[in-house]
């Protein structure tokens, strides 16, 4: 387990926070925070490493019986909202191993090209 970072009470210990939304969105979401984070993922140009401090990690467990397109659309909507709602650094890592995009110093960039397609840089303004 880990100690979640709280700016108002750094000594506070919180475990994972999760909420199940299989009927409404097709997934369970887990949110955890901490300090001294470490992320390692495969990217187009090799292994990407990041050590955020403090950090918040958001994870999804998809309903295996739900319509796959519906679930993925809902999950990507949440990820998009996370990436576009603040200036803090962020990374979207798929399945715990593949880096899909980052937002570092407010610059949002795809880092892994879709099969058969080029890497693109979406407009952030």
Secondary structure, DSSP 8 states (H G I E B T S, - for coil): ------SS-TT-----EEEEETTTTSEEEEEEEESS--EEEEETTEEEEE--SSEEEEEEEE-TTS-HHHHHHHHHHHHHHHHTS-SS-EEEEETTTEEEEEEETTEEEE-S--TTS--------
